[in-house]
Amino acid sequence: MGENSKIEWTDHTFNPWMGCTKVSPACDGCYAEAMMDHRYGKVKWGPHGERVRTAPSNWKQPIRWNKEAGIAGTRPRVFCASLADVFDNQVPPDWRFDLFALIRATPNLIWLLLTKRPQNIVRLSAAAAGLPWNAAIGASVEDQVRFDLNVPALRNAKKLVSPAFAFLSCEPLLGPLAGDLSDIDWVIAGGETDQGQHKARPSHPDWFRGLRDQSIAAGAAFHFKQWGEWADCEDWPSEMQEHLELKNKADGSSVRVGKKKAGRLLDGIEHNGFPQVSA
């Protein structure tokens, strides 16, 4: 359920529970559902599905990470609930209370609480004795509709619950984004990958460029995680472009090449921005 995550923008992942309900277009290709429901059958997804708490042994892992970080003098990032949503209101309130207690007990860790439900952050944090100071809050924003709904809610929550910082996850990016990024400290962007029967939707390269430029202008750290299955064919050397299958082209700039080949260079640069965190 964790340990040395392969996700580029975190050090560890921790899942206090599993299970969720789809609430937006980004959920169409939910990797957690594809893996834990369809592949392994560990939890049933959906509004009438399950929320399954993980084993006590799993809950002990962050304590060990915190001890190791204290010895090393580091501040590892922990992506919390990659297989669920911390601010899902279908989760038993005492589970969230226990999670926040664990976060407070691990002050050497920076916890990343990413949600598709930022409107719930203030209310559910208050019910769990308040957001821990070493927890950052983030919102998923995949298109302009979600930007207009979730960014103001996240900004309001930042003012009221005093997180370590506030961030956006624009992955998969399904359309161009434009708007106010003030008080947003970190922007993560990425394309989509195939998940089971769901095939990745392409992200236009200009959507990433626009988000990068807006982030820089707003003073937010920018992290480009990956292209996903589709890449900007203009970035590829001419000798490689000759071998691309034109039938896979989604538009004039994107081509389906697979996640590994697509990589994570945007205009030839690897963007690994992270927000500053006070001691």
C-alpha positions as CSV (number, residue, x, y, z in Angstrom):
1,M,0.0,0.0,0.0
2,G,3.0,2.3,-0.1
3,E,6.8,2.6,0.2
4,N,9.0,4.4,-2.3
5,S,6.3,5.4,-4.8
6,K,6.8,5.3,-8.6
7,I,4.8,8.5,-8.8
8,E,7.2,11.2,-9.8
9,W,5.9,13.9,-7.4
10,T,5.9,11.9,-4.2
11,D,8.2,9.8,-2.1
12,H,5.7,7.4,-0.6
13,T,2.1,6.5,-1.0
14,F,-0.2,5.5,1.8
15,N,-3.8,4.2,1.6
16,P,-5.8,4.4,4.9
17,W,-8.7,2.9,3.0
18,M,-9.8,1.9,-0.5
19,G,-12.8,2.6,-2.6
20,C,-14.5,5.7,-4.1
21,T,-17.2,7.0,-6.4
22,K,-16.7,8.6,-9.8
23,V,-17.6,12.3,-9.8
24,S,-16.0,13.8,-12.9
25,P,-14.6,13.1,-16.4
26,A,-11.1,12.4,-15.0
27,C,-12.7,9.4,-13.2
28,D,-13.6,7.7,-16.4
29,G,-10.2,6.1,-16.6
30,C,-9.7,5.5,-12.8
31,Y,-6.6,3.4,-12.3
32,A,-7.6,2.6,-8.7
33,E,-10.9,1.1,-9.9
34,A,-9.2,-0.8,-12.7
35,M,-6.7,-2.3,-10.3
36,M,-8.5,-2.8,-7.0
37,D,-12.0,-3.6,-8.3
38,H,-11.7,-5.0,-11.8
39,R,-8.3,-6.7,-11.6
40,Y,-8.0,-7.8,-7.9
41,G,-11.6,-7.6,-6.7
42,K,-10.5,-6.2,-3.4
43,V,-13.2,-3.5,-3.2
44,K,-16.4,-2.6,-5.1
45,W,-16.4,0.8,-6.7
46,G,-19.4,3.2,-7.1
47,P,-22.0,5.1,-5.1
48,H,-23.3,1.8,-3.5
49,G,-19.8,0.3,-3.4
50,E,-17.5,-0.3,-0.5
51,R,-15.0,1.7,1.6
52,V,-12.5,-0.8,3.0
53,R,-10.0,0.2,5.7
54,T,-6.5,-1.1,5.3
55,A,-4.8,-3.4,7.8
56,P,-3.2,-2.1,11.1
57,S,0.2,-3.2,9.8
58,N,-0.2,-0.8,6.8
59,W,-1.0,2.1,9.2
60,K,2.3,1.5,11.0
61,Q,4.4,2.3,7.8
62,P,4.2,6.1,8.2
63,I,5.6,5.9,11.7
64,R,8.6,4.1,10.3
65,W,9.0,6.6,7.5
66,N,8.8,9.5,10.0
67,K,11.5,7.9,12.2
68,E,13.8,7.4,9.2
69,A,13.2,11.0,8.0
70,G,14.1,12.3,11.4
71,I,17.4,10.5,11.4
72,A,18.2,11.5,7.8
73,G,17.0,15.1,8.3
74,T,14.6,14.9,5.3
75,R,11.0,15.8,4.7
76,P,9.5,13.1,2.5
77,R,6.2,13.7,0.7
78,V,3.4,11.1,1.3
79,F,0.6,10.9,-1.3
80,C,-2.3,9.9,0.9
81,A,-5.2,7.8,-0.6
82,S,-4.1,7.0,-4.1
83,L,-6.9,4.3,-4.0
84,A,-9.5,6.5,-2.4
85,D,-10.4,10.1,-1.5
86,V,-9.6,11.5,1.9
87,F,-12.6,14.0,1.7
88,D,-15.1,11.4,0.4
89,N,-18.2,12.0,2.6
90,Q,-19.1,8.3,2.3
91,V,-16.1,7.4,4.5
92,P,-16.8,6.8,8.2
93,P,-15.8,10.0,10.0
94,D,-13.8,8.1,12.7
95,W,-11.5,6.8,9.9
96,R,-10.6,10.4,8.9
97,F,-10.1,11.3,12.6
98,D,-7.7,8.4,12.9
99,L,-5.9,9.5,9.8
100,F,-5.4,13.1,10.9
101,A,-4.1,11.8,14.2
102,L,-1.5,9.7,12.3
103,I,-0.5,12.7,10.3
104,R,0.0,14.8,13.4
105,A,2.1,12.0,14.9
106,T,4.5,12.1,11.8
107,P,5.8,15.7,11.8
108,N,8.8,14.8,9.6
109,L,6.5,13.9,6.7
110,I,4.6,16.2,4.4
111,W,1.2,14.7,3.6
112,L,-0.4,15.4,0.2
113,L,-4.2,15.2,0.5
114,L,-5.5,15.3,-3.1
115,T,-9.3,15.3,-3.6
116,K,-11.9,15.6,-6.3
117,R,-14.1,17.0,-3.6
118,P,-12.5,20.3,-2.3
119,Q,-15.9,21.6,-1.3
120,N,-15.7,19.1,1.6
121,I,-12.3,20.0,3.0
122,V,-13.3,22.6,5.5
123,R,-16.3,20.8,6.9
124,L,-14.7,17.3,7.1
125,S,-11.5,18.7,8.5
126,A,-13.3,20.4,11.3
127,A,-15.1,17.2,12.1
128,A,-11.7,15.4,12.4
129,A,-10.3,18.0,14.9
130,G,-8.8,20.2,12.3
131,L,-6.4,19.8,9.4
132,P,-2.8,18.9,10.6
133,W,-0.2,21.6,10.0
134,N,2.0,19.2,7.9
135,A,-0.8,18.3,5.5
136,A,-1.1,19.9,2.1
137,I,-4.4,20.1,0.3
138,G,-4.9,19.6,-3.4
139,A,-7.7,19.5,-6.0
140,S,-8.1,17.5,-9.2
141,V,-8.7,19.9,-12.2
142,E,-8.9,18.2,-15.6
143,D,-10.9,20.8,-17.6
144,Q,-12.3,24.3,-17.4
145,V,-15.5,23.2,-15.7
146,R,-13.6,21.6,-12.9
147,F,-11.2,24.6,-12.7
148,D,-14.1,27.0,-12.2
149,L,-15.6,24.7,-9.5
150,N,-12.6,23.4,-7.7
151,V,-10.0,26.1,-7.6
152,P,-12.2,28.7,-5.8
153,A,-13.1,25.9,-3.3
154,L,-9.5,25.0,-2.8
155,R,-8.5,28.6,-2.4
156,N,-11.2,29.2,0.2
157,A,-10.2,26.0,2.1
158,K,-6.6,27.2,2.2
159,K,-7.6,30.4,4.0
160,L,-9.7,28.5,6.5
161,V,-7.7,25.4,7.4
162,S,-4.1,26.6,7.0
163,P,-2.5,23.7,5.1
164,A,1.2,23.3,4.5
165,F,0.4,24.5,0.9
166,A,-2.3,24.1,-1.8
167,F,-1.8,22.4,-5.1
168,L,-3.6,21.2,-8.3
169,S,-3.4,17.9,-10.1
170,C,-4.2,18.5,-13.7
171,E,-4.0,14.9,-14.8
172,P,-5.4,13.8,-17.0
173,L,-5.5,17.2,-18.6
174,L,-8.6,17.0,-20.9
175,G,-8.8,20.6,-22.1
176,P,-7.2,24.0,-21.9
177,L,-7.3,25.8,-18.6
178,A,-7.4,29.5,-17.8
179,G,-8.1,31.4,-14.6
180,D,-6.8,32.7,-11.4
181,L,-4.0,30.7,-9.9
182,S,-3.3,33.1,-7.0
183,D,-2.7,31.3,-3.7
184,I,-2.0,28.0,-5.6
185,D,1.5,26.9,-4.7
186,W,2.1,23.9,-6.9
187,V,0.6,22.7,-10.2
188,I,1.1,19.1,-11.4
189,A,0.2,18.3,-15.0
190,G,0.1,15.1,-17.0
191,G,-1.6,13.1,-19.8
192,E,-3.7,10.0,-19.5
193,T,-2.7,6.3,-19.7
194,D,-4.7,3.3,-20.7
195,Q,-6.6,1.6,-17.8
196,G,-8.3,-1.7,-18.5
197,Q,-11.0,-1.2,-21.2
198,H,-10.6,2.6,-21.0
199,K,-8.2,4.0,-23.6
200,A,-6.3,7.2,-22.9
201,R,-7.6,10.4,-24.3
202,P,-5.0,12.7,-25.9
203,S,-4.0,16.0,-24.3
204,H,-3.0,18.8,-26.8
205,P,0.6,20.0,-26.2
206,D,-0.6,23.6,-26.1
207,W,-2.8,22.8,-23.0
208,F,0.4,21.9,-21.1
209,R,2.3,24.9,-22.4
210,G,-0.5,27.2,-21.4
211,L,-0.7,25.8,-17.9
212,R,3.1,25.9,-17.5
213,D,3.2,29.6,-18.5
214,Q,0.2,30.5,-16.2
215,S,1.9,28.7,-13.3
216,I,5.1,30.5,-13.7
217,A,3.3,33.9,-14.0
218,A,1.5,33.1,-10.8
219,G,4.6,32.1,-8.9
220,A,3.4,28.4,-8.6
221,A,5.9,25.6,-8.9
222,F,5.2,23.5,-12.1
223,H,5.7,19.8,-12.3
224,F,5.1,18.0,-15.6
225,K,4.6,14.3,-14.7
226,Q,4.2,12.6,-18.0
227,W,2.7,12.8,-21.5
228,G,0.8,9.5,-21.0
229,E,0.0,7.4,-24.0
230,W,0.1,10.4,-26.4
231,A,3.0,12.7,-27.1
232,D,3.8,15.9,-28.9
233,C,5.2,14.5,-32.2
234,E,6.9,17.9,-33.0
235,D,9.3,17.2,-30.1
236,W,10.5,13.9,-31.7
237,P,13.6,13.8,-33.9
238,S,12.8,13.6,-37.6
239,E,14.2,10.1,-38.0
240,M,11.8,8.9,-35.3
241,Q,8.8,10.7,-36.7
242,E,9.2,8.7,-39.9
243,H,8.2,5.6,-38.0
244,L,5.2,7.0,-36.3
245,E,1.9,5.5,-37.4
246,L,-0.1,8.4,-38.8
247,K,-3.3,6.6,-38.2
248,N,-2.7,7.1,-34.5
249,K,-2.7,10.8,-34.7
250,A,-5.4,12.5,-32.7
251,D,-4.8,16.0,-34.1
252,G,-2.0,17.9,-35.8
253,S,0.3,17.7,-32.8
254,S,-0.3,14.5,-30.8
255,V,0.5,11.0,-31.6
256,R,-0.1,7.7,-29.7
257,V,3.3,6.2,-28.9
258,G,2.8,4.7,-25.4
259,K,3.8,6.0,-22.0
260,K,7.4,4.8,-22.0
261,K,8.3,6.3,-25.3
262,A,6.3,9.5,-24.7
263,G,8.4,10.4,-21.6
264,R,8.0,13.6,-19.7
265,L,9.9,16.3,-21.6
266,L,7.9,19.4,-22.4
267,D,9.6,21.4,-25.1
268,G,12.8,19.5,-24.3
269,I,12.7,20.3,-20.6
270,E,12.0,18.1,-17.6
271,H,9.8,20.2,-15.2
272,N,10.3,19.0,-11.6
273,G,9.0,21.9,-9.7
274,F,8.1,21.5,-6.0
275,P,6.7,24.0,-3.5
276,Q,8.7,25.4,-0.6
277,V,7.8,24.0,2.8
278,S,8.8,25.8,6.0
279,A,10.7,23.9,8.6
